[in-house]
Amino acid sequence: MNNVAIKVCGITQPQDVVALGEQGIEYMGFIFVEGSKRQLTERSCLGLLNHVPKATKSVAVFMNQSLTFIQSILKEFPVDIVQLHGEQDGDLVKLLDRPVVQRLHPFTWLQRSQCTEHSNLKAHLLDPGAGHGETFDWGTHLHTGVEINLSKAWLAGGLSPANVSEHVRLLHPAVVDVCSGVEADGKPGHKSIEKVISFIKEVRGATNGSPK
Ligand SMILES: O=C(O)c1ccccc1N[C@@H]1O[C@H](COP(=O)(O)O)[C@@H](O)[C@H]1O
């Protein structure tokens, strides 16, 4: 089986960036969504990006925000990838000068016809929710006879150390993306490194060891 890369999202603490870097996480996500419990400001982000190792790609997450706002953040913070999480964000993909990961609800992705592709679209992120740990019942759809190939897609939605290996074995995504499932109890934006280590172990155990 091909291996699967890991994105840990919703990081707000410099010490978490350092610890996740030491664990060799491939993608780290920073949330600029207004109203999110993990929302970063221009100021709070400054101290975070400096600690991201070269081998790790940084991802800035936006949802239903203006092009002007997104560009103003990108000007200050040279992140590698933009994640557009809103259902209404499709038109922005081609206007950004960075690779874009575009979130789609799994139902939308399964209908395929609605998935317009642009040259800077890096991947679709299949997620039924927005950082609330909401899961999707992929099993039901796998048994309808419709071909499901997630090998280029990123997968999120309530992933955790307890369920990630079954998702990897069942769906073989390119990247598994986790936010709330590896947080310290009752502390949104603060990662539990024990949970992250256990998540990594489950992902690597379900594949061959290193990322794609
Ligand atoms: O985490 C948030 O607060 C958030 C807010 C708005 C849009 C996206 C958000 N998080 C993203 O949700 C997925 C998965 O989250 P979870 O593992 O189900 O909790 C991840 O891509 C985050 O970037």
The ligand as a Tripos MOL2 file, in Angstrom:
@<TRIPOS>MOLECULE
LIG
   23    24     1     0     0
SMALL
NO_CHARGES

@<TRIPOS>ATOM
      1 O1        -10.8280   23.9190   13.1730 O.co2     1 LIG1
      2 C1        -11.5510   24.8990   12.9560 C.2       1 LIG1
      3 O2        -11.8620   25.6650   13.8700 O.co2     1 LIG1
      4 C2        -12.0540   25.1560   11.5690 C.ar      1 LIG1
      5 C3        -12.8790   26.2350   11.3770 C.ar      1 LIG1
      6 C4        -13.3460   26.5150   10.1070 C.ar      1 LIG1
      7 C5        -12.9910   25.7360    9.0280 C.ar      1 LIG1
      8 C6        -12.1780   24.6360    9.2130 C.ar      1 LIG1
      9 C7        -11.7080   24.3180   10.4670 C.ar      1 LIG1
     10 N1        -10.9240   23.2050   10.6980 N.pl3     1 LIG1
     11 C8        -10.6280   22.2400    9.6890 C.3       1 LIG1
     12 O3        -11.4290   21.0980    9.8320 O.3       1 LIG1
     13 C9        -10.7180   19.9520    9.3600 C.3       1 LIG1
     14 C10       -10.8960   18.7640   10.2480 C.3       1 LIG1
     15 O4        -11.2760   19.0230   11.5380 O.3       1 LIG1
     16 P1        -11.6300   17.8400   12.5760 P.3       1 LIG1
     17 O5        -10.4440   16.9210   12.5990 O.co2     1 LIG1
     18 O6        -12.8670   17.1690   12.0990 O.co2     1 LIG1
     19 O7        -11.8050   18.5210   13.8840 O.co2     1 LIG1
     20 C11        -9.2590   20.3850    9.2540 C.3       1 LIG1
     21 O8         -8.9390   20.4760    7.8740 O.3       1 LIG1
     22 C12        -9.2200   21.7600    9.8060 C.3       1 LIG1
     23 O9         -8.4520   22.5730    8.9480 O.3       1 LIG1
@<TRIPOS>BOND
     1     1     2 2
     2     2     3 1
     3     2     4 1
     4     4     5 ar
     5     4     9 ar
     6     5     6 ar
     7     6     7 ar
     8     7     8 ar
     9     8     9 ar
    10     9    10 1
    11    10    11 1
    12    11    12 1
    13    11    22 1
    14    12    13 1
    15    13    14 1
    16    13    20 1
    17    14    15 1
    18    15    16 1
    19    16    17 2
    20    16    18 1
    21    16    19 1
    22    20    21 1
    23    20    22 1
    24    22    23 1
@<TRIPOS>SUBSTRUCTURE
     1 LIG1         1 GROUP 0 **** ****
